Amino acid sequence: MAAAERDPPCGLCSASAAPYTCPRCHRRLCSLRCYRAHGSCAEAFYRDQVLEALRAERNSPPSSAVPGLREPGDPGRPTGRGLWEQLSEAEREGFRRLLSSGKAAALLPRWRPWWWRGRGRVEELGDGSGPEEEDEESGGDRPGPAPPVPTSVPPLSSLRAAPPSPLVRFQLPNVLFGYAFALSLHGGDEALLPELPDAAIAASAALRDRRPFTSTAEALLSARRDARAAGLPLSPLGDSGVLLAVAQLLEGRDSRDPGADVAAALWHLWRLLRAGAKVLPPPERGRFRGARRKVGFLLSWSRGAAEELAQLAGEARRVHAEVAAEEAAVAQIREGLEKVWGGPRPPPREGRVDRAPWMVTDGPRPVGEGVEEVFGGPRPPAGVGIDKGAQGRRLIEELD
């Protein structure tokens, strides 16, 4: 079926395929550009989310986060559903600045993925004080409950008569990247349908079609490129953070069943794809059904592939280490440049006029001015030589 028949047109530019949906008005959108053009509606959605979080936050004064909001106990403090309408224009403008700068995300509770529990130095070197140290280090943030591990998984032989290709194993890290990326991008909110599972499909070529990979590195870096090409925002975990999530899922937290976390993640993704398909019109459900079949196949394969999962985990760890080192090097260079510049951008050059890159601007008079007089513009006309005719002599005299 053609893409134009699967997707309704974009609500802004009328493009034939519009796989994304505004979380507030549910208008179909085709790209990040149209989503940003539709930003007033999306901004209202996220504004409401932040305001709800502020109302739920009982222990911290709202004025410390949003300039101009009144202190708790102030009889004039806005409360209730009409909070936005009761704010002054200055308070609203301050909040809009928070949204546009990206700092508003800091007002929301920090989301921790379910597989994060017990990770890092506390688990490796802890002496029984792990939970307390972990809570202190994370500021009290705790991951949500892990999704259930399926109790009954059909054997792979019931889904495929012939033995699978040895390259099947590299499909798994690509799919897990899509799962971890989509879940972190939406803060684990399973109510965001079909956006959450759709982001997983956008980041995973293995979920979209028959895409073979020949290594774990190829599968992971392909997913990272696909997420960017789809115009999706950067995951809150960061590029290296999503790669680390894949390695952690492959390693598992239960030494008695190392593949339990992989099974839980795949089963969770399978259910998200099913729920996402239910909110779509029937012609648009084909992508989700195909992705669900691929997830079910990998789930059956993974339950009998403990050694392969361990090998994939080690390879994913190495990819994460390389990407994390690159990110650290880039951050160090950026920090050094910002110290020299005194800010995130280089300062404007004083006493210099921006001209064509080939012009010489040193000296009492920019040479380019005389050159432009000779040429009648910023570039020489066709056929002009430096030793021919009056214009050539004038140019030589100017340069001398």
Residue pairs with C-beta under 8 A, 6 or more apart in sequence:
1 283
1 286
3 16
3 17
4 16
4 17
5 283
6 17
6 283
6 284
6 286
6 287
7 16
7 17
7 18
7 19
7 28
7 284
8 18
8 28
8 281
9 15
9 16
9 18
9 28
10 17
10 18
10 28
10 29
10 30
10 31
10 34
11 18
11 22
11 27
11 28
11 29
11 34
11 38
12 27
12 29
12 30
12 34
12 37
12 38
13 30
13 34
15 30
15 31
15 34
17 30
18 28
18 29
18 30
18 34
19 28
19 30
19 198
19 202
20 28
20 29
20 30
20 31
20 35
20 195
20 198
21 27
21 28
21 29
21 194
21 195
22 29
22 35
22 38
22 41
22 42
22 45
23 42
23 45
23 192
23 195
24 41
24 42
24 44
24 45
25 41
27 38
27 41
29 35
29 38
31 231
32 231
32 232
33 231
35 42
35 231
43 96
43 99
46 99
46 104
47 84
47 95
47 99
48 84
49 108
50 104
50 107
50 108
51 83
51 84
53 107
53 108
53 109
54 62
54 65
54 66
54 69
54 107
55 79
55 83
61 71
61 72
62 69
62 70
62 72
63 69
63 70
63 71
65 106
65 107
66 91
66 94
66 95
66 98
66 107
67 91
67 94
68 87
68 88
68 90
68 91
68 94
69 77
69 78
69 87
69 91
70 76
70 77
70 78
71 77
78 86
78 87
84 92
87 95
95 104
98 104
98 107
105 236
108 187
109 141
110 138
110 139
110 141
111 184
111 187
111 188
111 236
112 138
112 141
112 142
112 143
112 144
113 143
113 180
113 183
113 184
113 188
113 237
113 245
114 143
114 144
114 145
114 146
114 147
114 188
115 143
115 146
115 245
115 248
115 249
115 253
115 261
115 265
116 143
116 248
117 142
117 143
117 146
117 253
118 130
118 134
118 253
119 248
122 130
122 133
122 134
122 137
123 130
126 133
135 142
144 188
146 261
146 264
147 264
147 265
147 267
147 268
147 271
148 264
148 267
149 257
149 260
149 263
149 264
149 267
150 263
150 264
150 267
150 299
153 263
153 299
153 300
153 303
154 300
155 300
155 304
156 164
156 297
156 300
156 301
156 304
158 300
159 296
159 297
159 300
160 297
164 301
165 212
167 212
167 213
167 214
168 298
168 301
169 301
169 305
169 308
169 312
170 212
170 213
170 214
170 215
170 216
170 218
170 219
170 312
171 206
171 213
171 219
171 294
171 298
172 250
172 262
172 298
172 301
172 302
172 309
172 312
173 216
173 219
173 220
173 223
173 246
173 250
173 312
173 315
173 316
174 204
174 205
174 206
174 211
174 213
174 219
174 220
174 222
174 223
175 200
175 204
175 206
175 207
175 266
175 269
175 294
175 295
175 298
176 245
176 246
176 249
176 250
176 262
176 265
177 203
177 204
177 219
177 220
177 223
177 224
177 242
177 243
177 246
178 199
178 200
178 201
178 202
178 203
178 204
178 206
178 207
178 223
178 269
179 200
179 204
179 265
179 266
179 268
179 269
180 235
180 237
180 242
180 245
180 246
180 249
180 265
181 199
181 200
181 203
181 223
181 227
181 232
181 235
181 242
182 196
182 197
182 198
182 199
182 200
182 203
183 196
183 200
184 235
184 236
184 237
184 241
184 242
184 245
185 196
185 199
185 232
185 233
185 235
185 236
186 192
186 195
186 196
186 199
187 236
189 196
190 196
190 272
190 275
193 272
193 275
193 276
193 278
193 279
194 276
194 277
194 279
194 280
194 288
196 272
196 276
197 269
197 272
197 273
197 275
197 276
197 288
197 291
198 276
199 227
199 230
199 232
200 207
200 269
200 272
200 273
200 291
201 207
201 208
201 287
201 288
201 291
202 208
202 226
202 227
202 230
202 232
203 223
203 224
203 226
203 227
203 230
203 232
204 223
204 226
204 291
205 211
205 222
205 223
205 226
206 213
206 219
206 294
207 290
207 291
207 294
207 295
208 287
208 290
208 291
211 222
213 219
213 222
215 315
216 312
216 315
216 316
216 319
217 315
217 318
217 319
220 243
220 246
220 316
220 319
221 319
224 239
224 242
224 243
227 235
235 241
235 242
237 244
237 245
238 327
239 323
239 327
240 320
240 323
240 324
240 327
243 316
243 319
243 320
243 323
243 324
244 320
244 324
246 316
246 320
247 313
247 316
247 317
247 320
248 261
249 261
249 262
249 265
250 261
250 262
250 309
250 310
250 312
250 313
250 316
251 258
251 261
251 310
251 313
252 258
252 259
252 260
252 261
252 262
252 309
253 260
253 261
254 260
254 261
258 306
258 309
258 310
259 302
259 303
259 305
259 306
259 309
262 302
262 309
263 299
263 302
263 303
266 295
266 298
266 299
266 302
267 299
269 295
270 292
270 295
270 296
270 299
273 288
273 291
273 292
273 295
274 288
274 292
276 288
277 285
277 288
277 289
277 292
280 288
302 309
337 346
338 344
341 347
352 361
353 361
353 366
355 361
355 366
355 368
355 378
356 368
356 378
356 379
359 366
359 367
359 368
359 371
360 366
360 367
360 368
361 367
361 368
367 398
367 399
368 378
370 394
370 395
370 398
371 395
371 398
372 378
374 391
374 394
374 395
374 398
375 381
375 384
375 391
384 391
384 392
385 392
386 392
386 395
386 396
387 396
